[in-house]
Amino acid sequence: MIHNKQTYHEYLKADQVALGISDPSFMSSLVSIISPNHIWKFQKTLRTLEYYHNCKNKGLNKIVYTYLRFKFKNISLKLGFSIPINVFGPGLAIVHYGTIVINSNAKVGKNCRIHACTNIGASGGSKKAPKLGDNIYIAPGAKIYGDIEIANNIAIGANAVVNKSFTEDSMMVAGNPAKAIKKIDITKIIKHI
């Protein structure tokens, strides 16, 4: 969780690396004006909102915080994302535009790569949501729900329905209901780690 300006910058840098965005140059700044990267814009707004929510939400900073919430809501609606603050660790990579719905009680570690049409939520009226470890790959259409835990270095296959815990690291999980398929090397899927 972002708890000071240093961790805010660390989260932004990790997200930038995860998305494969190079450091800004004059040419890349010019290109971003003409053709902006909306996912990067969303993630920067998410991290800035987290920073203001956690660290600077008093006094005159409440005005900035209120503006950031408005901006975040608008870009979320535009891209089809329903992602609350303080859920994802550093190194988040949202790969495509499209529906992504995340419960505010979910927790995801660092280096998560998530595709469109995914859902991480609670189940049956419970407020408890999944807790995912570090280095998680979530393929398109995956549904992860309930009071479950997912270990580190897990790849969740396309259209998988994950409603039970997987506590063994470095596994491919797929199917409906999801099953552990085989051992994997997550660095072949999430290239930046």
Secondary structure, 3 states (H helix, E strand, C coil): CCCCHHHHHHHHHHHHHHHCCCCCCHHHHHHHHHCCCHHHHHHHHHHHHHHHHHHCCCCCHHHHHHHHHHHHHHHHHHHCEECCCCCECCCCEECCCCCEEECCCCEECCCEEECCCEEEECCCCCCCCCEECCCEEECCCCEEECCCEECCCCEECCCCEECCCECCCCEEEECCCCEEEEECCHHHCCCCC
